[in-house]
Amino acid sequence: MITRAEPLLWIQLLSLGVIPLEMQLIRLFLGASDPGPVPALERIFAWAIAVLAPTLFFWRRPPDWGSLLILSRPLSQRTPEQRQLSAIQESPVLKVALIIGALVLLIALWKLDRSAILLRDWSPLVGASRVKSLLAALPVLSLLLWQWQQIIQSVWLLTRSDQFVLSQPKLKDKELRERFLSIGLPVLQLARLDWSNATALSPRSGQPSDIPPISLKPEEGSTNQQGKYLDSNIPSTDGLIGRTTKDHDEETNAAGSKEGCPEESSRPTPGST
């Protein structure tokens, strides 16, 4: 597929592992000071600056799928398929997902601020005012919104078929600059992923393999030689029985001769009387 060959779409999904750490960072910043007299108003005000304002901006100019916030893919060097891929970003589904992400961040900010006092001893801004702690959390909230939108866009683009992508118009450089937000140094030139080689290296189960089977010849000679050697080491049963019987008879005769000697010595000789 065309979309699955773009490495940047897969790289955007890696931010899923960073989001929990960013949530804890917000808790550390908010736990530096006690809440003000009206904490609900403070949370809504911080959310409006860090989340609501970027949401309205992203509604008009969505984040470019080729932007990693620090680095980005050059607009002038994009292929026709990549220009058609950018046209899909203006889907109403992505705009609805943007609103859902903004509301989710409001709920997350509310819960994080209520439990932030538990991390006060570990906060890097211990003793700071409430305004400073809120200002420190604003950039992290904006970053979460950016990552949310890029993740949703990547999942949406990766699930589009080739026919749907090829049916989109090819946007020009001017249209890409005016309709999308591309942040970062335009130096990324990653090669497209080639999934055909990976499929060829790992054949599917159930298909015959091209490698012929290897037949192993039985080693009859060695087996017979080992059998003769083992037979020669086993003693004959008849020989054992004969030797055992002979030894038993000899032991019996020896025992009888020993018993008869004292009787003969106890009898008196004729000349002694």
MARDREN-26570 format. One record per residue (C-alpha): residue number from 1; residue in three letters; x, z, y. Coordinates in nm, 4 decimals, padded with zeros to 6 digits. Layout:
% residues N
<seq = NUM	type = ALA	c1 = X	c3 = Z	c2 = Y> $
...
***
This chain:
% residues 273
<seq = 1	type = MET	c1 = 00.0000	c3 = 00.0000	c2 = 00.0000> $
<seq = 2	type = ILE	c1 = 00.1049	c3 = -00.0675	c2 = 00.3573> $
<seq = 3	type = THR	c1 = 00.0387	c3 = 00.2816	c2 = 00.4884> $
<seq = 4	type = ARG	c1 = 00.2143	c3 = 00.4625	c2 = 00.2032> $
<seq = 5	type = ALA	c1 = 00.5307	c3 = 00.2663	c2 = 00.2724> $
<seq = 6	type = GLU	c1 = 00.5708	c3 = 00.4326	c2 = 00.6148> $
<seq = 7	type = PRO	c1 = 00.8079	c3 = 00.7328	c2 = 00.5815> $
<seq = 8	type = LEU	c1 = 00.6992	c3 = 00.8865	c2 = 00.9131> $
<seq = 9	type = LEU	c1 = 00.3484	c3 = 00.9462	c2 = 00.7829> $
<seq = 10	type = TRP	c1 = 00.4898	c3 = 01.1558	c2 = 00.4999> $
<seq = 11	type = ILE	c1 = 00.7258	c3 = 01.3380	c2 = 00.7346> $
<seq = 12	type = GLN	c1 = 00.4305	c3 = 01.4388	c2 = 00.9534> $
<seq = 13	type = LEU	c1 = 00.2815	c3 = 01.6235	c2 = 00.6568> $
<seq = 14	type = LEU	c1 = 00.5870	c3 = 01.8489	c2 = 00.6312> $
<seq = 15	type = SER	c1 = 00.4658	c3 = 02.0456	c2 = 00.9334> $
<seq = 16	type = LEU	c1 = 00.2139	c3 = 02.2159	c2 = 00.7057> $
<seq = 17	type = GLY	c1 = 00.4893	c3 = 02.4500	c2 = 00.5928> $
<seq = 18	type = VAL	c1 = 00.5783	c3 = 02.5497	c2 = 00.9512> $
<seq = 19	type = ILE	c1 = 00.2285	c3 = 02.6366	c2 = 01.0708> $
<seq = 20	type = PRO	c1 = 00.2188	c3 = 02.9876	c2 = 00.9097> $
<seq = 21	type = LEU	c1 = 00.5497	c3 = 03.0739	c2 = 01.0761> $
<seq = 22	type = GLU	c1 = 00.4196	c3 = 02.9602	c2 = 01.4128> $
<seq = 23	type = MET	c1 = 00.1135	c3 = 03.1790	c2 = 01.3661> $
<seq = 24	type = GLN	c1 = 00.3327	c3 = 03.4816	c2 = 01.3102> $
<seq = 25	type = LEU	c1 = 00.5376	c3 = 03.3914	c2 = 01.6161> $
<seq = 26	type = ILE	c1 = 00.2224	c3 = 03.4022	c2 = 01.8275> $
<seq = 27	type = ARG	c1 = 00.1450	c3 = 03.7474	c2 = 01.6899> $
<seq = 28	type = LEU	c1 = 00.4931	c3 = 03.8653	c2 = 01.7825> $
<seq = 29	type = PHE	c1 = 00.4523	c3 = 03.7414	c2 = 02.1398> $
<seq = 30	type = LEU	c1 = 00.1050	c3 = 03.8870	c2 = 02.1844> $
<seq = 31	type = GLY	c1 = 00.2078	c3 = 04.2204	c2 = 02.0348> $
<seq = 32	type = ALA	c1 = 00.4630	c3 = 04.2839	c2 = 02.3099> $
<seq = 33	type = SER	c1 = 00.2017	c3 = 04.4386	c2 = 02.5418> $
<seq = 34	type = ASP	c1 = -00.1346	c3 = 04.6074	c2 = 02.5268> $
<seq = 35	type = PRO	c1 = -00.4474	c3 = 04.3994	c2 = 02.5898> $
<seq = 36	type = GLY	c1 = -00.5859	c3 = 04.3980	c2 = 02.9418> $
<seq = 37	type = PRO	c1 = -00.9207	c3 = 04.5345	c2 = 03.0590> $
<seq = 38	type = VAL	c1 = -01.1007	c3 = 04.2147	c2 = 02.9496> $
<seq = 39	type = PRO	c1 = -00.9115	c3 = 04.0790	c2 = 02.6447> $
<seq = 40	type = ALA	c1 = -01.1824	c3 = 03.8247	c2 = 02.5575> $
<seq = 41	type = LEU	c1 = -01.1497	c3 = 03.6585	c2 = 02.8968> $
<seq = 42	type = GLU	c1 = -00.7713	c3 = 03.6533	c2 = 02.8626> $
<seq = 43	type = ARG	c1 = -00.7912	c3 = 03.4798	c2 = 02.5250> $
<seq = 44	type = ILE	c1 = -01.0340	c3 = 03.2171	c2 = 02.6485> $
<seq = 45	type = PHE	c1 = -00.8191	c3 = 03.1528	c2 = 02.9538> $
<seq = 46	type = ALA	c1 = -00.5050	c3 = 03.1114	c2 = 02.7411> $
<seq = 47	type = TRP	c1 = -00.6892	c3 = 02.8855	c2 = 02.4972> $
<seq = 48	type = ALA	c1 = -00.8211	c3 = 02.6678	c2 = 02.7783> $
<seq = 49	type = ILE	c1 = -00.4701	c3 = 02.6088	c2 = 02.9124> $
<seq = 50	type = ALA	c1 = -00.2844	c3 = 02.5626	c2 = 02.5831> $
<seq = 51	type = VAL	c1 = -00.5510	c3 = 02.3951	c2 = 02.3696> $
<seq = 52	type = LEU	c1 = -00.8501	c3 = 02.2684	c2 = 02.5648> $
<seq = 53	type = ALA	c1 = -00.6541	c3 = 02.0755	c2 = 02.8269> $
<seq = 54	type = PRO	c1 = -00.4371	c3 = 01.8936	c2 = 02.5666> $
<seq = 55	type = THR	c1 = -00.7511	c3 = 01.8235	c2 = 02.3625> $
<seq = 56	type = LEU	c1 = -00.9079	c3 = 01.6367	c2 = 02.6526> $
<seq = 57	type = PHE	c1 = -00.5846	c3 = 01.4450	c2 = 02.7024> $
<seq = 58	type = PHE	c1 = -00.5548	c3 = 01.3581	c2 = 02.3317> $
<seq = 59	type = TRP	c1 = -00.9133	c3 = 01.2358	c2 = 02.3399> $
<seq = 60	type = ARG	c1 = -00.8110	c3 = 00.9608	c2 = 02.5779> $
<seq = 61	type = ARG	c1 = -00.4583	c3 = 00.9017	c2 = 02.4440> $
<seq = 62	type = PRO	c1 = -00.4099	c3 = 01.0146	c2 = 02.0839> $
<seq = 63	type = PRO	c1 = -00.0599	c3 = 01.1113	c2 = 01.9689> $
<seq = 64	type = ASP	c1 = 00.1268	c3 = 00.8142	c2 = 01.8304> $
<seq = 65	type = TRP	c1 = 00.1737	c3 = 00.8283	c2 = 01.4542> $
<seq = 66	type = GLY	c1 = 00.5383	c3 = 00.7265	c2 = 01.4977> $
<seq = 67	type = SER	c1 = 00.6266	c3 = 01.0222	c2 = 01.7213> $
<seq = 68	type = LEU	c1 = 00.7912	c3 = 01.3398	c2 = 01.5924> $
<seq = 69	type = LEU	c1 = 00.7784	c3 = 01.5101	c2 = 01.9347> $
<seq = 70	type = ILE	c1 = 01.1585	c3 = 01.4961	c2 = 01.9626> $
<seq = 71	type = LEU	c1 = 01.2261	c3 = 01.1543	c2 = 01.8123> $
<seq = 72	type = SER	c1 = 01.0018	c3 = 00.8503	c2 = 01.7836> $
<seq = 73	type = ARG	c1 = 00.9985	c3 = 00.4954	c2 = 01.6524> $
<seq = 74	type = PRO	c1 = 01.0633	c3 = 00.2328	c2 = 01.9232> $
<seq = 75	type = LEU	c1 = 00.7477	c3 = 00.0483	c2 = 02.0260> $
<seq = 76	type = SER	c1 = 00.9242	c3 = -00.2830	c2 = 02.0804> $
<seq = 77	type = GLN	c1 = 01.0690	c3 = -00.2913	c2 = 01.7272> $
<seq = 78	type = ARG	c1 = 00.7484	c3 = -00.2334	c2 = 01.5336> $
<seq = 79	type = THR	c1 = 00.6279	c3 = -00.4805	c2 = 01.2749> $
<seq = 80	type = PRO	c1 = 00.2843	c3 = -00.6465	c2 = 01.2897> $
<seq = 81	type = GLU	c1 = 00.1568	c3 = -00.4103	c2 = 01.0166> $
<seq = 82	type = GLN	c1 = 00.2719	c3 = -00.1081	c2 = 01.2171> $
<seq = 83	type = ARG	c1 = 00.0912	c3 = -00.2383	c2 = 01.5256> $
<seq = 84	type = GLN	c1 = -00.2244	c3 = -00.2790	c2 = 01.3217> $
<seq = 85	type = LEU	c1 = -00.1744	c3 = 00.0730	c2 = 01.1928> $
<seq = 86	type = SER	c1 = -00.1829	c3 = 00.2083	c2 = 01.5480> $
<seq = 87	type = ALA	c1 = -00.5231	c3 = 00.0496	c2 = 01.6079> $
<seq = 88	type = ILE	c1 = -00.6766	c3 = 00.2742	c2 = 01.3403> $
<seq = 89	type = GLN	c1 = -00.5884	c3 = 00.5885	c2 = 01.5381> $
<seq = 90	type = GLU	c1 = -00.8849	c3 = 00.5390	c2 = 01.7711> $
<seq = 91	type = SER	c1 = -01.1342	c3 = 00.6112	c2 = 01.4936> $
<seq = 92	type = PRO	c1 = -01.4248	c3 = 00.8453	c2 = 01.5806> $
<seq = 93	type = VAL	c1 = -01.3397	c3 = 01.0507	c2 = 01.2719> $
<seq = 94	type = LEU	c1 = -01.0066	c3 = 01.1509	c2 = 01.4266> $
<seq = 95	type = LYS	c1 = -01.1750	c3 = 01.2477	c2 = 01.7529> $
<seq = 96	type = VAL	c1 = -01.4149	c3 = 01.4764	c2 = 01.5685> $
<seq = 97	type = ALA	c1 = -01.1218	c3 = 01.6293	c2 = 01.3804> $
<seq = 98	type = LEU	c1 = -00.9520	c3 = 01.6949	c2 = 01.7147> $
<seq = 99	type = ILE	c1 = -01.2486	c3 = 01.9003	c2 = 01.8360> $
<seq = 100	type = ILE	c1 = -01.2596	c3 = 02.0928	c2 = 01.5091> $
<seq = 101	type = GLY	c1 = -00.8904	c3 = 02.1725	c2 = 01.5414> $
<seq = 102	type = ALA	c1 = -00.9395	c3 = 02.3057	c2 = 01.8948> $
<seq = 103	type = LEU	c1 = -01.2178	c3 = 02.5383	c2 = 01.7794> $
<seq = 104	type = VAL	c1 = -01.0114	c3 = 02.6556	c2 = 01.4830> $
<seq = 105	type = LEU	c1 = -00.7261	c3 = 02.7457	c2 = 01.7166> $
<seq = 106	type = LEU	c1 = -00.9642	c3 = 02.9505	c2 = 01.9328> $
<seq = 107	type = ILE	c1 = -01.0711	c3 = 03.1543	c2 = 01.6306> $
<seq = 108	type = ALA	c1 = -00.7096	c3 = 03.1893	c2 = 01.5171> $
<seq = 109	type = LEU	c1 = -00.5994	c3 = 03.3094	c2 = 01.8615> $
<seq = 110	type = TRP	c1 = -00.8776	c3 = 03.5663	c2 = 01.8624> $
<seq = 111	type = LYS	c1 = -00.7764	c3 = 03.7130	c2 = 01.5276> $
<seq = 112	type = LEU	c1 = -00.4040	c3 = 03.6999	c2 = 01.5985> $
<seq = 113	type = ASP	c1 = -00.4429	c3 = 03.8864	c2 = 01.9261> $
<seq = 114	type = ARG	c1 = -00.6523	c3 = 04.1603	c2 = 01.7666> $
<seq = 115	type = SER	c1 = -00.3906	c3 = 04.2269	c2 = 01.4972> $
<seq = 116	type = ALA	c1 = -00.0822	c3 = 04.1676	c2 = 01.7127> $
<seq = 117	type = ILE	c1 = -00.0422	c3 = 04.5378	c2 = 01.7907> $
<seq = 118	type = LEU	c1 = 00.0761	c3 = 04.5915	c2 = 01.4316> $
<seq = 119	type = LEU	c1 = 00.3933	c3 = 04.3908	c2 = 01.5031> $
<seq = 120	type = ARG	c1 = 00.4778	c3 = 04.5524	c2 = 01.8333> $
<seq = 121	type = ASP	c1 = 00.8017	c3 = 04.7091	c2 = 01.7102> $
<seq = 122	type = TRP	c1 = 00.9324	c3 = 04.3692	c2 = 01.5953> $
<seq = 123	type = SER	c1 = 00.8290	c3 = 04.1726	c2 = 01.9020> $
<seq = 124	type = PRO	c1 = 01.1157	c3 = 04.0080	c2 = 02.0964> $
<seq = 125	type = LEU	c1 = 00.9265	c3 = 04.0816	c2 = 02.4207> $
<seq = 126	type = VAL	c1 = 00.8689	c3 = 04.4543	c2 = 02.3760> $
<seq = 127	type = GLY	c1 = 00.7712	c3 = 04.6153	c2 = 02.7050> $
<seq = 128	type = ALA	c1 = 00.6781	c3 = 04.2862	c2 = 02.8751> $
<seq = 129	type = SER	c1 = 00.3579	c3 = 04.2483	c2 = 03.0716> $
<seq = 130	type = ARG	c1 = 00.0418	c3 = 04.0929	c2 = 02.9340> $
<seq = 131	type = VAL	c1 = 00.0889	c3 = 03.7807	c2 = 03.1436> $
<seq = 132	type = LYS	c1 = 00.4382	c3 = 03.7183	c2 = 03.0055> $
<seq = 133	type = SER	c1 = 00.3270	c3 = 03.7603	c2 = 02.6456> $
<seq = 134	type = LEU	c1 = 00.0404	c3 = 03.5155	c2 = 02.6967> $
<seq = 135	type = LEU	c1 = 00.2664	c3 = 03.2633	c2 = 02.8678> $
<seq = 136	type = ALA	c1 = 00.5113	c3 = 03.2831	c2 = 02.5776> $
<seq = 137	type = ALA	c1 = 00.2320	c3 = 03.2070	c2 = 02.3291> $
<seq = 138	type = LEU	c1 = 00.0953	c3 = 02.9038	c2 = 02.5189> $
<seq = 139	type = PRO	c1 = 00.3614	c3 = 02.6484	c2 = 02.4083> $
<seq = 140	type = VAL	c1 = 00.3221	c3 = 02.7501	c2 = 02.0457> $
<seq = 141	type = LEU	c1 = -00.0544	c3 = 02.6986	c2 = 02.0678> $
<seq = 142	type = SER	c1 = -00.0046	c3 = 02.3508	c2 = 02.2136> $
<seq = 143	type = LEU	c1 = 00.2424	c3 = 02.2701	c2 = 01.9373> $
<seq = 144	type = LEU	c1 = -00.0124	c3 = 02.3746	c2 = 01.6748> $
<seq = 145	type = LEU	c1 = -00.2690	c3 = 02.1390	c2 = 01.8246> $
<seq = 146	type = TRP	c1 = -00.0174	c3 = 01.8522	c2 = 01.8178> $
<seq = 147	type = GLN	c1 = 00.0686	c3 = 01.9215	c2 = 01.4540> $
<seq = 148	type = TRP	c1 = -00.2964	c3 = 01.9478	c2 = 01.3592> $
<seq = 149	type = GLN	c1 = -00.3751	c3 = 01.6086	c2 = 01.5037> $
<seq = 150	type = GLN	c1 = -00.0698	c3 = 01.4440	c2 = 01.3489> $
<seq = 151	type = ILE	c1 = -00.1517	c3 = 01.5856	c2 = 01.0049> $
<seq = 152	type = ILE	c1 = -00.5123	c3 = 01.4649	c2 = 01.0227> $
<seq = 153	type = GLN	c1 = -00.4003	c3 = 01.1219	c2 = 01.1433> $
<seq = 154	type = SER	c1 = -00.1415	c3 = 01.0918	c2 = 00.8669> $
<seq = 155	type = VAL	c1 = -00.3931	c3 = 01.1803	c2 = 00.5967> $
<seq = 156	type = TRP	c1 = -00.6440	c3 = 00.9359	c2 = 00.7458> $
<seq = 157	type = LEU	c1 = -00.3923	c3 = 00.6523	c2 = 00.7648> $
<seq = 158	type = LEU	c1 = -00.2476	c3 = 00.7131	c2 = 00.4186> $
<seq = 159	type = THR	c1 = -00.5917	c3 = 00.6775	c2 = 00.2635> $
<seq = 160	type = ARG	c1 = -00.6700	c3 = 00.3401	c2 = 00.4249> $
<seq = 161	type = SER	c1 = -00.6594	c3 = 00.0277	c2 = 00.2116> $
<seq = 162	type = ASP	c1 = -00.4447	c3 = -00.2767	c2 = 00.2839> $
<seq = 163	type = GLN	c1 = -00.7504	c3 = -00.4911	c2 = 00.3553> $
<seq = 164	type = PHE	c1 = -00.8689	c3 = -00.2459	c2 = 00.6184> $
<seq = 165	type = VAL	c1 = -00.5280	c3 = -00.2329	c2 = 00.7861> $
<seq = 166	type = LEU	c1 = -00.4845	c3 = -00.6102	c2 = 00.7912> $
<seq = 167	type = SER	c1 = -00.8268	c3 = -00.6529	c2 = 00.9504> $
<seq = 168	type = GLN	c1 = -00.7200	c3 = -00.4559	c2 = 01.2605> $
<seq = 169	type = PRO	c1 = -00.5875	c3 = -00.6267	c2 = 01.5757> $
<seq = 170	type = LYS	c1 = -00.2141	c3 = -00.6384	c2 = 01.6424> $
<seq = 171	type = LEU	c1 = -00.1539	c3 = -00.4300	c2 = 01.9531> $
<seq = 172	type = LYS	c1 = 00.1107	c3 = -00.5356	c2 = 02.2027> $
<seq = 173	type = ASP	c1 = 00.3771	c3 = -00.3118	c2 = 02.3554> $
<seq = 174	type = LYS	c1 = 00.1792	c3 = -00.2614	c2 = 02.6754> $
<seq = 175	type = GLU	c1 = -00.1314	c3 = -00.1603	c2 = 02.4844> $
<seq = 176	type = LEU	c1 = 00.0660	c3 = 00.0864	c2 = 02.2757> $
<seq = 177	type = ARG	c1 = 00.2084	c3 = 00.2545	c2 = 02.5861> $
<seq = 178	type = GLU	c1 = -00.1263	c3 = 00.2771	c2 = 02.7639> $
<seq = 179	type = ARG	c1 = -00.3486	c3 = 00.3823	c2 = 02.4749> $
<seq = 180	type = PHE	c1 = -00.1236	c3 = 00.6229	c2 = 02.2816> $
<seq = 181	type = LEU	c1 = 00.1070	c3 = 00.9131	c2 = 02.3605> $
<seq = 182	type = SER	c1 = 00.4545	c3 = 00.8568	c2 = 02.2182> $
<seq = 183	type = ILE	c1 = 00.6885	c3 = 01.1494	c2 = 02.2910> $
<seq = 184	type = GLY	c1 = 01.0528	c3 = 01.1607	c2 = 02.1863> $
<seq = 185	type = LEU	c1 = 01.3676	c3 = 00.9543	c2 = 02.1991> $
<seq = 186	type = PRO	c1 = 01.2949	c3 = 00.6043	c2 = 02.0619> $
<seq = 187	type = VAL	c1 = 01.5806	c3 = 00.5974	c2 = 01.8117> $
<seq = 188	type = LEU	c1 = 01.4038	c3 = 00.6315	c2 = 01.4747> $
<seq = 189	type = GLN	c1 = 01.4468	c3 = 00.3250	c2 = 01.2552> $
<seq = 190	type = LEU	c1 = 01.3645	c3 = 00.4413	c2 = 00.9051> $
<seq = 191	type = ALA	c1 = 01.3413	c3 = 00.1889	c2 = 00.6243> $
<seq = 192	type = ARG	c1 = 01.0085	c3 = 00.1370	c2 = 00.4520> $
<seq = 193	type = LEU	c1 = 00.9519	c3 = 00.3039	c2 = 00.1181> $
<seq = 194	type = ASP	c1 = 00.9601	c3 = 00.0776	c2 = -00.1872> $
<seq = 195	type = TRP	c1 = 00.7177	c3 = 00.2173	c2 = -00.4436> $
<seq = 196	type = SER	c1 = 00.7559	c3 = -00.0816	c2 = -00.6768> $
<seq = 197	type = ASN	c1 = 01.1033	c3 = 00.0307	c2 = -00.7869> $
<seq = 198	type = ALA	c1 = 00.9772	c3 = 00.3814	c2 = -00.8586> $
<seq = 199	type = THR	c1 = 00.6962	c3 = 00.2395	c2 = -01.0730> $
<seq = 200	type = ALA	c1 = 00.9374	c3 = 00.0179	c2 = -01.2635> $
<seq = 201	type = LEU	c1 = 01.1698	c3 = 00.3090	c2 = -01.3411> $
<seq = 202	type = SER	c1 = 00.8900	c3 = 00.5283	c2 = -01.4771> $
<seq = 203	type = PRO	c1 = 00.6605	c3 = 00.3212	c2 = -01.7076> $
<seq = 204	type = ARG	c1 = 00.3090	c3 = 00.4461	c2 = -01.7586> $
<seq = 205	type = SER	c1 = 00.2115	c3 = 00.6203	c2 = -02.0762> $
<seq = 206	type = GLY	c1 = 00.0403	c3 = 00.4018	c2 = -02.3312> $
<seq = 207	type = GLN	c1 = 00.2376	c3 = 00.0881	c2 = -02.2487> $
<seq = 208	type = PRO	c1 = 00.4982	c3 = -00.0452	c2 = -02.4911> $
<seq = 209	type = SER	c1 = 00.8533	c3 = 00.0144	c2 = -02.3851> $
<seq = 210	type = ASP	c1 = 01.1043	c3 = -00.2689	c2 = -02.3529> $
<seq = 211	type = ILE	c1 = 01.3753	c3 = -00.0680	c2 = -02.5272> $
<seq = 212	type = PRO	c1 = 01.3873	c3 = -00.1537	c2 = -02.9015> $
<seq = 213	type = PRO	c1 = 01.3754	c3 = 00.1381	c2 = -03.1447> $
<seq = 214	type = ILE	c1 = 01.7008	c3 = 00.2475	c2 = -03.3030> $
<seq = 215	type = SER	c1 = 01.7011	c3 = 00.2720	c2 = -03.6848> $
<seq = 216	type = LEU	c1 = 01.9249	c3 = 00.5297	c2 = -03.8446> $
<seq = 217	type = LYS	c1 = 02.0734	c3 = 00.4486	c2 = -04.1890> $
<seq = 218	type = PRO	c1 = 02.0583	c3 = 00.7335	c2 = -04.4433> $
<seq = 219	type = GLU	c1 = 02.3974	c3 = 00.8686	c2 = -04.5375> $
<seq = 220	type = GLU	c1 = 02.3539	c3 = 00.8509	c2 = -04.9139> $
<seq = 221	type = GLY	c1 = 02.7257	c3 = 00.8596	c2 = -04.9993> $
<seq = 222	type = SER	c1 = 02.7940	c3 = 01.1744	c2 = -04.8092> $
<seq = 223	type = THR	c1 = 02.4855	c3 = 01.3414	c2 = -04.9540> $
<seq = 224	type = ASN	c1 = 02.5920	c3 = 01.2630	c2 = -05.3123> $
<seq = 225	type = GLN	c1 = 02.9450	c3 = 01.3808	c2 = -05.2489> $
<seq = 226	type = GLN	c1 = 02.8178	c3 = 01.7071	c2 = -05.1070> $
<seq = 227	type = GLY	c1 = 02.5901	c3 = 01.7501	c2 = -05.4100> $
<seq = 228	type = LYS	c1 = 02.8770	c3 = 01.6982	c2 = -05.6572> $
<seq = 229	type = TYR	c1 = 03.0933	c3 = 01.9417	c2 = -05.4667> $
<seq = 230	type = LEU	c1 = 02.8224	c3 = 02.2066	c2 = -05.4729> $
<seq = 231	type = ASP	c1 = 02.7567	c3 = 02.1505	c2 = -05.8458> $
<seq = 232	type = SER	c1 = 03.1239	c3 = 02.1958	c2 = -05.9294> $
<seq = 233	type = ASN	c1 = 03.1302	c3 = 02.5315	c2 = -05.7540> $
<seq = 234	type = ILE	c1 = 02.8357	c3 = 02.6690	c2 = -05.9524> $
<seq = 235	type = PRO	c1 = 02.9608	c3 = 02.8338	c2 = -06.2784> $
<seq = 236	type = SER	c1 = 02.8039	c3 = 02.7446	c2 = -06.6144> $
<seq = 237	type = THR	c1 = 02.5316	c3 = 02.9792	c2 = -06.7362> $
<seq = 238	type = ASP	c1 = 02.6357	c3 = 02.9521	c2 = -07.1041> $
<seq = 239	type = GLY	c1 = 02.9909	c3 = 03.0560	c2 = -07.0259> $
<seq = 240	type = LEU	c1 = 02.8701	c3 = 03.3571	c2 = -06.8351> $
<seq = 241	type = ILE	c1 = 02.6414	c3 = 03.4665	c2 = -07.1194> $
<seq = 242	type = GLY	c1 = 02.9183	c3 = 03.4226	c2 = -07.3828> $
<seq = 243	type = ARG	c1 = 03.1718	c3 = 03.6172	c2 = -07.1837> $
<seq = 244	type = THR	c1 = 02.9214	c3 = 03.8909	c2 = -07.1120> $
<seq = 245	type = THR	c1 = 02.8315	c3 = 03.9294	c2 = -07.4831> $
<seq = 246	type = LYS	c1 = 03.1965	c3 = 03.9329	c2 = -07.5886> $
<seq = 247	type = ASP	c1 = 03.2839	c3 = 04.1952	c2 = -07.3295> $
<seq = 248	type = HIS	c1 = 02.9891	c3 = 04.4053	c2 = -07.4406> $
<seq = 249	type = ASP	c1 = 03.1008	c3 = 04.3959	c2 = -07.8065> $
<seq = 250	type = GLU	c1 = 03.4548	c3 = 04.4899	c2 = -07.7168> $
<seq = 251	type = GLU	c1 = 03.3319	c3 = 04.7847	c2 = -07.5132> $
<seq = 252	type = THR	c1 = 03.1125	c3 = 04.9000	c2 = -07.8045> $
<seq = 253	type = ASN	c1 = 03.3986	c3 = 04.8835	c2 = -08.0571> $
<seq = 254	type = ALA	c1 = 03.6292	c3 = 05.0679	c2 = -07.8262> $
<seq = 255	type = ALA	c1 = 03.3742	c3 = 05.3410	c2 = -07.7771> $
<seq = 256	type = GLY	c1 = 03.3246	c3 = 05.3748	c2 = -08.1554> $
<seq = 257	type = SER	c1 = 03.6958	c3 = 05.4036	c2 = -08.2257> $
<seq = 258	type = LYS	c1 = 03.7317	c3 = 05.6737	c2 = -07.9682> $
<seq = 259	type = GLU	c1 = 03.4512	c3 = 05.8762	c2 = -08.1228> $
<seq = 260	type = GLY	c1 = 03.5946	c3 = 05.8445	c2 = -08.4784> $
<seq = 261	type = CYS	c1 = 03.9432	c3 = 05.9697	c2 = -08.3996> $
<seq = 262	type = PRO	c1 = 03.8573	c3 = 06.3401	c2 = -08.3495> $
<seq = 263	type = GLU	c1 = 03.6654	c3 = 06.3641	c2 = -08.6795> $
<seq = 264	type = GLU	c1 = 03.9561	c3 = 06.2309	c2 = -08.8817> $
<seq = 265	type = SER	c1 = 04.2060	c3 = 06.4659	c2 = -08.7181> $
<seq = 266	type = SER	c1 = 03.9889	c3 = 06.7726	c2 = -08.7888> $
<seq = 267	type = ARG	c1 = 03.9912	c3 = 06.7215	c2 = -09.1673> $
<seq = 268	type = PRO	c1 = 04.2790	c3 = 06.9141	c2 = -09.3510> $
<seq = 269	type = THR	c1 = 04.5312	c3 = 06.7171	c2 = -09.5426> $
<seq = 270	type = PRO	c1 = 04.5586	c3 = 06.7811	c2 = -09.9231> $
<seq = 271	type = GLY	c1 = 04.9065	c3 = 06.9258	c2 = -09.9073> $
<seq = 272	type = SER	c1 = 04.8346	c3 = 07.1721	c2 = -09.6266> $
<seq = 273	type = THR	c1 = 04.6203	c3 = 07.4014	c2 = -09.8446> $
***
